[in-house]
């Protein structure tokens, strides 16, 4: 069986290099199994395309596709369209996978296919968050790494035909957030089952929090709010309201937890700086999530008001 690993990327060359090398080091595939890596560059300006061209000899499984900057939904759709495999694996370009990553996905899927008598399922691998760039795979699995998402493209494998029948990704999700969970809602309604596959692990690297990241994090929350409303208008259900935090409960919760906005990115700045300076960027990020969630929820309600959505 040919597996197509589809990866959209945008200005992530240093960690992308580790991502691709980890895929080239895959072991444990059965006779007759093989894979390709369909890398979709989304208009990067950091030398990604040139580096790939210079290193194709060390990346025999990689096929590079290019598009103007249009977001991950368009990139993944292009990758699926050009994929040659009957199985699609989605990962992000900042994920460094274990050597048996593909073989574990295949083993779990084949077992599920036999049990179900069809291919209406997908495997969801473990995603372990880490700040360790030099050795991301040294990070232990933590409770905070657990995800309750139904379908998230950080680490999933699905039959290509099932994916095509779902309609793939909606290109109207051009900003940050929700395009994969929206596809997950369509898959769930098709009766496609989630099969957890912790052994197909990937280590999601992201730089430790620094204060100069805060404006970009706020921008992402505002974009997430815009895309959350797109999600809800496609699926106006109570379930989606809770997923995107478009409820009075969430609005009250984040107002209470931030003391009505007194705890914000400005008032918390000295404490965040102290935590970062003393080697606790993860704790600082968790604290910053309080005002970030308030920003996101307030922006979502404002977007809904302007659009006349209740």
DOGU-278806 format. One record per residue (C-alpha): x, y, z; residue in one letter. Coordinates in Angstrom, 2 decimals, padded with zeros to 5 digits, always signed. Layout:
<sites>
site c1=X | c2=Y | c3=Z | rest=a
...
</sites>
This chain:
<sites>
site c1=+000.00 | c2=+000.00 | c3=+000.00 | rest=x
site c1=+001.28 | c2=+003.46 | c3=-000.86 | rest=x
site c1=+000.86 | c2=+006.06 | c3=+001.89 | rest=x
site c1=+000.88 | c2=+009.77 | c3=+001.08 | rest=x
site c1=+002.01 | c2=+012.03 | c3=+003.93 | rest=x
site c1=+000.61 | c2=+015.49 | c3=+003.18 | rest=x
site c1=+002.37 | c2=+018.42 | c3=+004.86 | rest=x
site c1=+001.58 | c2=+022.11 | c3=+004.28 | rest=x
site c1=+004.37 | c2=+024.42 | c3=+005.37 | rest=x
site c1=+004.93 | c2=+028.14 | c3=+005.67 | rest=x
site c1=+008.19 | c2=+029.68 | c3=+006.90 | rest=x
site c1=+009.17 | c2=+026.82 | c3=+009.20 | rest=x
site c1=+012.39 | c2=+025.65 | c3=+007.56 | rest=x
site c1=+014.50 | c2=+024.79 | c3=+010.66 | rest=x
site c1=+011.91 | c2=+022.45 | c3=+012.22 | rest=x
site c1=+010.70 | c2=+021.28 | c3=+008.79 | rest=x
site c1=+014.20 | c2=+019.90 | c3=+008.21 | rest=x
site c1=+013.84 | c2=+017.73 | c3=+011.32 | rest=x
site c1=+010.31 | c2=+016.75 | c3=+010.31 | rest=x
site c1=+011.41 | c2=+015.48 | c3=+006.89 | rest=x
site c1=+014.49 | c2=+013.68 | c3=+008.19 | rest=x
site c1=+012.35 | c2=+011.82 | c3=+010.74 | rest=x
site c1=+010.03 | c2=+010.69 | c3=+007.94 | rest=x
site c1=+012.96 | c2=+009.48 | c3=+005.85 | rest=x
site c1=+014.05 | c2=+007.36 | c3=+008.83 | rest=x
site c1=+010.83 | c2=+005.29 | c3=+008.95 | rest=x
site c1=+011.18 | c2=+001.59 | c3=+009.76 | rest=x
site c1=+008.86 | c2=-001.38 | c3=+010.21 | rest=x
site c1=+006.82 | c2=-001.10 | c3=+007.01 | rest=x
site c1=+005.62 | c2=-004.42 | c3=+005.63 | rest=x
site c1=+006.65 | c2=-005.75 | c3=+002.25 | rest=x
site c1=+004.52 | c2=-004.03 | c3=-000.36 | rest=x
site c1=+004.09 | c2=-000.88 | c3=+001.75 | rest=x
site c1=+005.78 | c2=+002.37 | c3=+000.76 | rest=x
site c1=+005.26 | c2=+006.08 | c3=+001.25 | rest=x
site c1=+005.65 | c2=+009.48 | c3=-000.31 | rest=x
site c1=+005.83 | c2=+012.86 | c3=+001.37 | rest=x
site c1=+003.76 | c2=+015.49 | c3=-000.45 | rest=x
site c1=+005.14 | c2=+018.77 | c3=+000.84 | rest=x
site c1=+003.10 | c2=+021.85 | c3=-000.08 | rest=x
site c1=+004.96 | c2=+025.12 | c3=+000.32 | rest=x
site c1=+002.46 | c2=+027.90 | c3=+001.02 | rest=x
site c1=+004.54 | c2=+030.78 | c3=-000.33 | rest=x
site c1=+007.38 | c2=+030.60 | c3=+002.20 | rest=x
site c1=+009.96 | c2=+033.39 | c3=+002.21 | rest=x
site c1=+012.57 | c2=+031.64 | c3=+004.39 | rest=x
site c1=+014.39 | c2=+029.63 | c3=+001.74 | rest=x
site c1=+012.30 | c2=+026.46 | c3=+002.10 | rest=x
site c1=+011.98 | c2=+025.81 | c3=-001.64 | rest=x
site c1=+015.70 | c2=+026.37 | c3=-002.29 | rest=x
site c1=+016.70 | c2=+024.10 | c3=+000.61 | rest=x
site c1=+014.45 | c2=+021.29 | c3=-000.63 | rest=x
site c1=+015.92 | c2=+021.62 | c3=-004.11 | rest=x
site c1=+019.45 | c2=+021.40 | c3=-002.73 | rest=x
site c1=+018.72 | c2=+018.32 | c3=-000.60 | rest=x
site c1=+016.50 | c2=+016.13 | c3=-002.77 | rest=x
site c1=+019.18 | c2=+013.44 | c3=-002.79 | rest=x
site c1=+018.73 | c2=+013.00 | c3=+000.96 | rest=x
site c1=+014.93 | c2=+013.23 | c3=+000.70 | rest=x
site c1=+014.00 | c2=+010.51 | c3=-001.80 | rest=x
site c1=+010.37 | c2=+010.30 | c3=-000.64 | rest=x
site c1=+009.65 | c2=+014.03 | c3=-000.90 | rest=x
site c1=+007.66 | c2=+015.67 | c3=-003.70 | rest=x
site c1=+007.47 | c2=+019.46 | c3=-003.49 | rest=x
site c1=+004.39 | c2=+021.38 | c3=-004.57 | rest=x
site c1=+004.07 | c2=+025.15 | c3=-004.43 | rest=x
site c1=+001.20 | c2=+027.60 | c3=-004.11 | rest=x
site c1=+000.76 | c2=+031.28 | c3=-003.41 | rest=x
site c1=+000.10 | c2=+031.94 | c3=+000.24 | rest=x
site c1=-003.46 | c2=+030.78 | c3=+000.81 | rest=x
site c1=-003.49 | c2=+028.93 | c3=+004.11 | rest=x
site c1=-003.29 | c2=+025.30 | c3=+005.23 | rest=x
site c1=-006.75 | c2=+024.27 | c3=+003.99 | rest=x
site c1=-005.82 | c2=+025.08 | c3=+000.39 | rest=x
site c1=-002.42 | c2=+023.51 | c3=+000.88 | rest=x
site c1=-003.81 | c2=+020.23 | c3=+002.20 | rest=x
site c1=-006.39 | c2=+020.10 | c3=-000.60 | rest=x
site c1=-003.63 | c2=+020.54 | c3=-003.18 | rest=x
site c1=-001.61 | c2=+017.81 | c3=-001.49 | rest=x
site c1=-004.56 | c2=+015.39 | c3=-001.47 | rest=x
site c1=-005.33 | c2=+016.18 | c3=-005.11 | rest=x
site c1=-001.77 | c2=+015.35 | c3=-006.14 | rest=x
site c1=-001.27 | c2=+012.42 | c3=-003.75 | rest=x
site c1=-000.67 | c2=+009.00 | c3=-005.32 | rest=x
site c1=-001.42 | c2=+006.89 | c3=-002.25 | rest=x
site c1=-004.66 | c2=+005.25 | c3=-001.20 | rest=x
site c1=-004.00 | c2=+006.31 | c3=+002.39 | rest=x
site c1=-003.53 | c2=+009.95 | c3=+003.42 | rest=x
site c1=-001.59 | c2=+010.93 | c3=+006.52 | rest=x
site c1=-001.76 | c2=+014.56 | c3=+007.66 | rest=x
site c1=+000.90 | c2=+016.07 | c3=+009.86 | rest=x
site c1=+002.07 | c2=+019.62 | c3=+010.46 | rest=x
site c1=+005.52 | c2=+020.75 | c3=+009.39 | rest=x
site c1=+006.63 | c2=+021.25 | c3=+013.00 | rest=x
site c1=+006.00 | c2=+017.61 | c3=+013.97 | rest=x
site c1=+008.94 | c2=+015.23 | c3=+014.45 | rest=x
site c1=+007.67 | c2=+011.65 | c3=+014.33 | rest=x
site c1=+008.94 | c2=+008.39 | c3=+015.83 | rest=x
site c1=+010.65 | c2=+005.83 | c3=+013.51 | rest=x
site c1=+007.62 | c2=+003.50 | c3=+013.53 | rest=x
site c1=+005.12 | c2=+006.31 | c3=+012.95 | rest=x
site c1=+003.78 | c2=+005.08 | c3=+009.59 | rest=x
site c1=+003.87 | c2=+001.39 | c3=+010.42 | rest=x
site c1=+001.84 | c2=+002.00 | c3=+013.59 | rest=x
site c1=-000.80 | c2=+004.00 | c3=+011.70 | rest=x
site c1=-001.04 | c2=+001.23 | c3=+009.10 | rest=x
site c1=-001.26 | c2=-001.54 | c3=+011.70 | rest=x
site c1=-004.05 | c2=+000.20 | c3=+013.61 | rest=x
site c1=-005.99 | c2=+001.08 | c3=+010.46 | rest=x
site c1=-005.85 | c2=-002.43 | c3=+009.04 | rest=x
site c1=-007.03 | c2=-003.86 | c3=+012.33 | rest=x
site c1=-009.93 | c2=-001.37 | c3=+012.42 | rest=x
site c1=-010.86 | c2=-002.06 | c3=+008.78 | rest=x
site c1=-011.11 | c2=-005.79 | c3=+009.54 | rest=x
site c1=-013.14 | c2=-005.18 | c3=+012.68 | rest=x
site c1=-015.56 | c2=-002.72 | c3=+011.05 | rest=x
site c1=-015.80 | c2=-004.44 | c3=+007.68 | rest=x
site c1=-015.24 | c2=-001.10 | c3=+005.92 | rest=x
site c1=-012.81 | c2=+001.82 | c3=+005.84 | rest=x
site c1=-015.02 | c2=+004.35 | c3=+007.61 | rest=x
site c1=-012.45 | c2=+005.26 | c3=+010.24 | rest=x
site c1=-009.27 | c2=+007.22 | c3=+010.80 | rest=x
site c1=-006.37 | c2=+006.86 | c3=+013.20 | rest=x
site c1=-005.40 | c2=+009.70 | c3=+015.51 | rest=x
site c1=-001.80 | c2=+009.58 | c3=+016.69 | rest=x
site c1=-000.39 | c2=+011.09 | c3=+019.86 | rest=x
site c1=+000.93 | c2=+014.66 | c3=+019.70 | rest=x
site c1=+003.47 | c2=+015.54 | c3=+022.39 | rest=x
site c1=+004.24 | c2=+019.24 | c3=+022.79 | rest=x
site c1=+007.84 | c2=+020.28 | c3=+023.32 | rest=x
site c1=+010.08 | c2=+023.36 | c3=+023.40 | rest=x
site c1=+013.20 | c2=+021.22 | c3=+022.90 | rest=x
site c1=+014.42 | c2=+021.96 | c3=+019.39 | rest=x
site c1=+017.65 | c2=+019.96 | c3=+019.55 | rest=x
site c1=+016.00 | c2=+016.81 | c3=+020.87 | rest=x
site c1=+012.20 | c2=+017.05 | c3=+020.56 | rest=x
site c1=+011.74 | c2=+013.29 | c3=+020.97 | rest=x
site c1=+013.17 | c2=+013.42 | c3=+024.50 | rest=x
site c1=+010.00 | c2=+015.10 | c3=+025.80 | rest=x
site c1=+007.78 | c2=+012.85 | c3=+027.97 | rest=x
site c1=+004.07 | c2=+012.49 | c3=+027.33 | rest=x
site c1=+002.13 | c2=+014.87 | c3=+029.60 | rest=x
site c1=-001.50 | c2=+015.17 | c3=+030.68 | rest=x
site c1=-001.59 | c2=+018.56 | c3=+028.95 | rest=x
site c1=-000.85 | c2=+016.80 | c3=+025.64 | rest=x
site c1=-004.20 | c2=+015.01 | c3=+025.68 | rest=x
site c1=-006.64 | c2=+016.27 | c3=+023.05 | rest=x
site c1=-010.41 | c2=+015.91 | c3=+022.95 | rest=x
site c1=-010.66 | c2=+017.03 | c3=+019.33 | rest=x
site c1=-012.47 | c2=+014.61 | c3=+017.04 | rest=x
site c1=-010.29 | c2=+015.25 | c3=+013.98 | rest=x
site c1=-007.16 | c2=+017.39 | c3=+014.01 | rest=x
site c1=-004.62 | c2=+017.38 | c3=+011.20 | rest=x
site c1=-001.57 | c2=+017.43 | c3=+013.46 | rest=x
site c1=-001.40 | c2=+013.63 | c3=+013.25 | rest=x
site c1=-004.15 | c2=+011.61 | c3=+011.50 | rest=x
site c1=-004.39 | c2=+008.90 | c3=+008.83 | rest=x
site c1=-007.46 | c2=+008.24 | c3=+006.68 | rest=x
site c1=-008.44 | c2=+006.35 | c3=+003.54 | rest=x
site c1=-008.17 | c2=+008.72 | c3=+000.58 | rest=x
site c1=-011.56 | c2=+007.77 | c3=-000.88 | rest=x
site c1=-013.33 | c2=+008.36 | c3=+002.45 | rest=x
site c1=-011.63 | c2=+011.75 | c3=+002.66 | rest=x
site c1=-012.70 | c2=+012.68 | c3=-000.87 | rest=x
site c1=-016.29 | c2=+011.67 | c3=-000.12 | rest=x
site c1=-016.28 | c2=+014.07 | c3=+002.83 | rest=x
site c1=-015.49 | c2=+017.02 | c3=+000.54 | rest=x
site c1=-011.96 | c2=+017.59 | c3=+001.97 | rest=x
site c1=-011.12 | c2=+021.01 | c3=+003.47 | rest=x
site c1=-013.26 | c2=+024.10 | c3=+003.01 | rest=x
site c1=-011.04 | c2=+026.77 | c3=+001.39 | rest=x
site c1=-013.10 | c2=+029.55 | c3=+002.98 | rest=x
site c1=-011.03 | c2=+028.90 | c3=+006.12 | rest=x
site c1=-008.21 | c2=+031.17 | c3=+004.99 | rest=x
site c1=-007.22 | c2=+032.51 | c3=+008.41 | rest=x
site c1=-006.02 | c2=+030.74 | c3=+011.54 | rest=x
site c1=-008.12 | c2=+027.96 | c3=+013.03 | rest=x
site c1=-010.96 | c2=+025.44 | c3=+012.78 | rest=x
site c1=-010.55 | c2=+024.09 | c3=+009.21 | rest=x
site c1=-009.66 | c2=+020.60 | c3=+010.44 | rest=x
site c1=-012.34 | c2=+020.43 | c3=+013.13 | rest=x
site c1=-014.95 | c2=+021.55 | c3=+010.59 | rest=x
site c1=-013.93 | c2=+018.67 | c3=+008.32 | rest=x
site c1=-014.15 | c2=+016.46 | c3=+011.39 | rest=x
site c1=-017.81 | c2=+017.41 | c3=+011.83 | rest=x
site c1=-018.55 | c2=+016.22 | c3=+008.29 | rest=x
site c1=-016.63 | c2=+012.99 | c3=+008.84 | rest=x
site c1=-018.48 | c2=+012.35 | c3=+012.10 | rest=x
site c1=-021.83 | c2=+012.80 | c3=+010.35 | rest=x
site c1=-020.71 | c2=+010.28 | c3=+007.73 | rest=x
site c1=-020.22 | c2=+007.75 | c3=+010.52 | rest=x
site c1=-016.42 | c2=+007.77 | c3=+010.25 | rest=x
site c1=-014.96 | c2=+006.38 | c3=+013.49 | rest=x
site c1=-012.03 | c2=+007.75 | c3=+015.44 | rest=x
site c1=-009.37 | c2=+005.13 | c3=+016.31 | rest=x
site c1=-006.74 | c2=+006.33 | c3=+018.75 | rest=x
site c1=-003.21 | c2=+005.21 | c3=+017.96 | rest=x
site c1=-000.88 | c2=+006.50 | c3=+020.66 | rest=x
site c1=+002.09 | c2=+004.53 | c3=+019.29 | rest=x
site c1=+002.08 | c2=+006.67 | c3=+016.12 | rest=x
site c1=+003.54 | c2=+009.54 | c3=+018.10 | rest=x
site c1=+004.79 | c2=+012.91 | c3=+016.91 | rest=x
site c1=+006.59 | c2=+015.62 | c3=+018.85 | rest=x
site c1=+005.12 | c2=+019.05 | c3=+018.16 | rest=x
site c1=+007.83 | c2=+021.65 | c3=+018.52 | rest=x
site c1=+007.03 | c2=+025.27 | c3=+019.16 | rest=x
site c1=+009.39 | c2=+027.92 | c3=+020.50 | rest=x
site c1=+009.14 | c2=+028.74 | c3=+024.22 | rest=x
site c1=+007.06 | c2=+031.81 | c3=+024.95 | rest=x
site c1=+008.74 | c2=+035.19 | c3=+024.68 | rest=x
site c1=+007.01 | c2=+038.50 | c3=+025.21 | rest=x
site c1=+007.55 | c2=+039.57 | c3=+021.61 | rest=x
site c1=+005.25 | c2=+036.71 | c3=+020.55 | rest=x
site c1=+002.24 | c2=+038.19 | c3=+022.38 | rest=x
site c1=+000.98 | c2=+040.47 | c3=+019.57 | rest=x
site c1=+001.04 | c2=+037.56 | c3=+017.12 | rest=x
site c1=-000.79 | c2=+035.31 | c3=+019.59 | rest=x
site c1=-003.48 | c2=+037.99 | c3=+019.97 | rest=x
site c1=-003.74 | c2=+038.26 | c3=+016.17 | rest=x
site c1=-004.29 | c2=+034.50 | c3=+015.95 | rest=x
site c1=-007.07 | c2=+034.63 | c3=+018.55 | rest=x
site c1=-008.86 | c2=+037.32 | c3=+016.56 | rest=x
site c1=-008.48 | c2=+035.25 | c3=+013.40 | rest=x
site c1=-009.70 | c2=+032.17 | c3=+015.26 | rest=x
site c1=-012.82 | c2=+034.13 | c3=+016.21 | rest=x
site c1=-013.53 | c2=+035.01 | c3=+012.57 | rest=x
site c1=-013.05 | c2=+031.40 | c3=+011.48 | rest=x
site c1=-015.08 | c2=+030.17 | c3=+014.43 | rest=x
site c1=-018.07 | c2=+032.06 | c3=+013.09 | rest=x
site c1=-017.52 | c2=+030.49 | c3=+009.65 | rest=x
site c1=-017.51 | c2=+027.09 | c3=+011.39 | rest=x
site c1=-020.71 | c2=+027.81 | c3=+013.28 | rest=x
site c1=-022.58 | c2=+029.14 | c3=+010.26 | rest=x
site c1=-021.82 | c2=+025.88 | c3=+008.45 | rest=x
site c1=-022.81 | c2=+023.77 | c3=+011.47 | rest=x
site c1=-025.20 | c2=+025.79 | c3=+013.69 | rest=x
site c1=-025.39 | c2=+023.19 | c3=+016.46 | rest=x
site c1=-024.96 | c2=+023.23 | c3=+020.23 | rest=x
site c1=-021.95 | c2=+020.93 | c3=+019.84 | rest=x
site c1=-020.13 | c2=+023.43 | c3=+017.61 | rest=x
site c1=-021.09 | c2=+026.31 | c3=+019.89 | rest=x
site c1=-019.23 | c2=+024.56 | c3=+022.71 | rest=x
site c1=-016.26 | c2=+023.68 | c3=+020.50 | rest=x
site c1=-015.71 | c2=+027.31 | c3=+019.47 | rest=x
site c1=-016.77 | c2=+028.70 | c3=+022.90 | rest=x
site c1=-019.75 | c2=+030.60 | c3=+021.49 | rest=x
site c1=-021.88 | c2=+030.30 | c3=+024.63 | rest=x
site c1=-022.83 | c2=+032.57 | c3=+027.51 | rest=x
site c1=-021.11 | c2=+030.07 | c3=+029.82 | rest=x
site c1=-017.76 | c2=+030.63 | c3=+028.13 | rest=x
site c1=-018.21 | c2=+034.38 | c3=+028.04 | rest=x
site c1=-018.92 | c2=+034.50 | c3=+031.78 | rest=x
site c1=-016.14 | c2=+031.98 | c3=+032.55 | rest=x
site c1=-013.35 | c2=+033.99 | c3=+030.93 | rest=x
site c1=-014.64 | c2=+037.26 | c3=+032.36 | rest=x
site c1=-014.52 | c2=+035.72 | c3=+035.84 | rest=x
site c1=-011.10 | c2=+034.11 | c3=+035.39 | rest=x
site c1=-009.60 | c2=+037.40 | c3=+034.16 | rest=x
site c1=-011.45 | c2=+039.50 | c3=+036.77 | rest=x
site c1=-013.36 | c2=+041.28 | c3=+034.05 | rest=x
site c1=-010.23 | c2=+041.92 | c3=+032.03 | rest=x
site c1=-008.02 | c2=+043.18 | c3=+034.87 | rest=x
site c1=-005.77 | c2=+040.22 | c3=+034.19 | rest=x
site c1=-004.69 | c2=+040.97 | c3=+030.65 | rest=x
site c1=-001.58 | c2=+040.77 | c3=+028.50 | rest=x
site c1=-000.40 | c2=+044.15 | c3=+029.82 | rest=x
site c1=-001.05 | c2=+043.69 | c3=+033.53 | rest=x
site c1=+000.43 | c2=+040.18 | c3=+033.44 | rest=x
site c1=+003.54 | c2=+041.26 | c3=+031.57 | rest=x
site c1=+005.85 | c2=+041.61 | c3=+034.62 | rest=x
site c1=+004.83 | c2=+038.18 | c3=+035.94 | rest=x
site c1=+005.17 | c2=+036.60 | c3=+032.49 | rest=x
site c1=+008.62 | c2=+038.14 | c3=+032.13 | rest=x
site c1=+009.66 | c2=+036.79 | c3=+035.55 | rest=x
site c1=+008.45 | c2=+033.28 | c3=+034.73 | rest=x
site c1=+010.22 | c2=+033.29 | c3=+031.36 | rest=x
site c1=+013.42 | c2=+034.66 | c3=+032.90 | rest=x
site c1=+013.41 | c2=+031.89 | c3=+035.51 | rest=x
site c1=+012.93 | c2=+029.09 | c3=+033.00 | rest=x
site c1=+009.15 | c2=+028.58 | c3=+033.18 | rest=x
site c1=+007.88 | c2=+029.61 | c3=+029.72 | rest=x
site c1=+005.27 | c2=+026.82 | c3=+029.76 | rest=x
site c1=+003.72 | c2=+028.15 | c3=+032.96 | rest=x
site c1=+003.80 | c2=+031.65 | c3=+031.49 | rest=x
site c1=+001.96 | c2=+030.40 | c3=+028.40 | rest=x
site c1=-000.73 | c2=+028.72 | c3=+030.48 | rest=x
site c1=-001.23 | c2=+031.96 | c3=+032.41 | rest=x
site c1=-001.39 | c2=+033.98 | c3=+029.20 | rest=x
site c1=-004.12 | c2=+031.66 | c3=+027.92 | rest=x
site c1=-006.55 | c2=+033.33 | c3=+030.34 | rest=x
site c1=-006.60 | c2=+036.74 | c3=+028.60 | rest=x
site c1=-006.13 | c2=+035.11 | c3=+025.19 | rest=x
site c1=-009.32 | c2=+033.10 | c3=+025.67 | rest=x
site c1=-011.17 | c2=+036.23 | c3=+026.78 | rest=x
site c1=-009.95 | c2=+038.06 | c3=+023.66 | rest=x
site c1=-011.06 | c2=+035.18 | c3=+021.43 | rest=x
site c1=-014.52 | c2=+034.82 | c3=+022.98 | rest=x
site c1=-015.21 | c2=+038.55 | c3=+023.01 | rest=x
site c1=-014.06 | c2=+038.83 | c3=+019.39 | rest=x
site c1=-016.30 | c2=+035.91 | c3=+018.40 | rest=x
site c1=-019.37 | c2=+037.49 | c3=+019.98 | rest=x
site c1=-018.56 | c2=+040.79 | c3=+018.27 | rest=x
site c1=-018.17 | c2=+039.06 | c3=+014.89 | rest=x
site c1=-021.52 | c2=+037.35 | c3=+015.46 | rest=x
site c1=-023.20 | c2=+040.65 | c3=+016.39 | rest=x
site c1=-021.93 | c2=+042.35 | c3=+013.24 | rest=x
site c1=-023.08 | c2=+039.38 | c3=+011.13 | rest=x
site c1=-026.47 | c2=+039.19 | c3=+012.82 | rest=x
site c1=-025.80 | c2=+035.67 | c3=+014.15 | rest=x
site c1=-027.21 | c2=+034.63 | c3=+017.49 | rest=x
</sites>
